[in-house]
Amino acid sequence: MDYISRMYGFCTELLRRQPLAEPSFLAAAREVREDQLAVPSSSQVVPELERRAAGHRSVPGGAHSSSAASRRSAFRR
């Protein structure tokens, strides 16, 4: 069980124990949980980020390195 589900369960149980708990609080807690569960987890996001970053990596000594070196040398002149 993940952190969000545990917190939802804790909050839900706390609200149920309250004698004056309003039904709208429980409904709002359910809504928040549904919203949070709709967001992808980091284990789902990281592979996609790695795939996208792989296309933008510079090669050591490649174009990015030489352009940085040329900018530095331009300031020395």
C-alpha positions as CSV (number, residue, x, y, z in Angstrom):
1,M,0.0,0.0,0.0
2,D,1.5,3.4,-0.9
3,Y,1.7,6.5,1.2
4,I,-1.3,8.2,-0.4
5,S,-3.6,5.2,0.2
6,R,-2.5,4.9,3.8
7,M,-3.1,8.6,4.4
8,Y,-6.5,8.4,2.8
9,G,-7.3,5.4,5.0
10,F,-6.1,7.3,8.1
11,C,-8.1,10.5,7.3
12,T,-11.2,8.5,6.4
13,E,-11.0,6.5,9.6
14,L,-10.4,9.7,11.6
15,L,-13.5,11.4,10.0
16,R,-15.6,8.3,10.7
17,R,-14.7,8.4,14.4
18,Q,-15.8,12.0,14.7
19,P,-19.4,12.2,16.0
20,L,-20.0,15.5,14.2
21,A,-18.1,14.6,11.0
22,E,-19.8,16.1,8.0
23,P,-20.5,13.8,5.0
24,S,-19.0,16.5,2.8
25,F,-15.5,16.0,4.5
26,L,-15.6,12.3,3.6
27,A,-16.7,13.1,0.0
28,A,-13.9,15.7,-0.3
29,A,-11.3,13.1,1.0
30,R,-12.5,10.6,-1.6
31,E,-12.2,13.3,-4.3
32,V,-8.6,14.2,-3.2
33,R,-7.7,10.5,-3.2
34,E,-9.1,10.0,-6.7
35,D,-7.1,13.0,-8.0
36,Q,-3.9,11.8,-6.4
37,L,-4.3,8.3,-7.8
38,A,-4.8,9.7,-11.3
39,V,-1.3,11.2,-11.2
40,P,1.4,8.7,-12.4
41,S,3.9,7.4,-9.9
42,S,7.6,8.1,-10.1
43,S,8.2,4.6,-11.3
44,Q,5.9,5.3,-14.3
45,V,7.4,8.7,-15.0
46,V,11.2,8.1,-14.7
47,P,11.6,5.7,-17.7
48,E,9.9,8.3,-19.9
49,L,12.1,11.1,-18.6
50,E,15.2,8.9,-19.2
51,R,14.1,8.2,-22.7
52,R,13.5,11.8,-23.5
53,A,16.8,12.9,-21.8
54,A,18.8,10.3,-23.8
55,G,18.0,12.2,-27.0
56,H,19.6,15.4,-25.6
57,R,22.8,14.0,-24.1
58,S,26.0,15.6,-25.4
59,V,28.9,13.4,-26.3
60,P,32.2,14.2,-24.4
61,G,34.3,16.3,-26.7
62,G,31.2,16.8,-29.0
63,A,29.5,19.9,-30.3
64,H,28.4,21.0,-26.8
65,S,31.9,20.8,-25.4
66,S,33.6,22.6,-28.3
67,S,31.0,25.4,-28.3
68,A,31.5,26.0,-24.6
69,A,35.3,26.1,-25.2
70,S,34.9,28.5,-28.1
71,R,32.8,30.8,-25.9
72,R,35.4,30.8,-23.2
73,S,38.2,31.6,-25.7
74,A,36.1,34.4,-27.1
75,F,36.1,36.1,-23.7
76,R,39.8,35.8,-23.4
77,R,40.6,37.8,-26.5
